[in-house]
Amino acid sequence: MWRQRLPRGRDVFTTFPDVLFIFELVFGGLVWILIASSLVPLPQTQGWVMFVSVFCFVGTTALLFLYIIGVRDTKASWKLLDIFYHFIAALFYLSASFLEGSAARTMADGFLYEHYLENIAAMVFSSLATLLYMIHACASCCRQFDWLESQGLLPDLPPNMGRDLLRLTSNY
């Protein structure tokens, strides 16, 4: 099902969810560039968006570099780091998306139309980055639970438990 061994080297670019690193970097970089090019007219809200995009860009680049050179191994601590980092990044980007949407709505009147469009694009890319980080975190969770099951650390569930739950919920 899920790859139990964590990939190294070029395998990072060919395995799911690790291939999402590339798209996270692209969308995060676009948010960073678009906010910076709009000259940050609302520093209170857009400062947070800028912090999130730079923080996640640097964090994702560092993790990707560490994974490529093979520093991580099959220990659960690296998998948990992957899960927690991507959940935190997703929450950060979710808050940044809402703040950027609020800033773009405020900018609809009284600002240059070009800056308004840049902020709308930044909000869209921020939302896409949120989605990518959430998918990466959830897929990393699945990989972690598969590893725990292979080590015998999860309790055995009855074989018909899924069907029994489905039957119980279908009655409602």
Summary of the structure (lengths in Angstrom):
residues: 172
radius of gyration: 19.9
end to end distance: 31.7
largest distance: 63.1
contacts: 495
relative contact order: 0.16
helix: 75%
strand: 0%
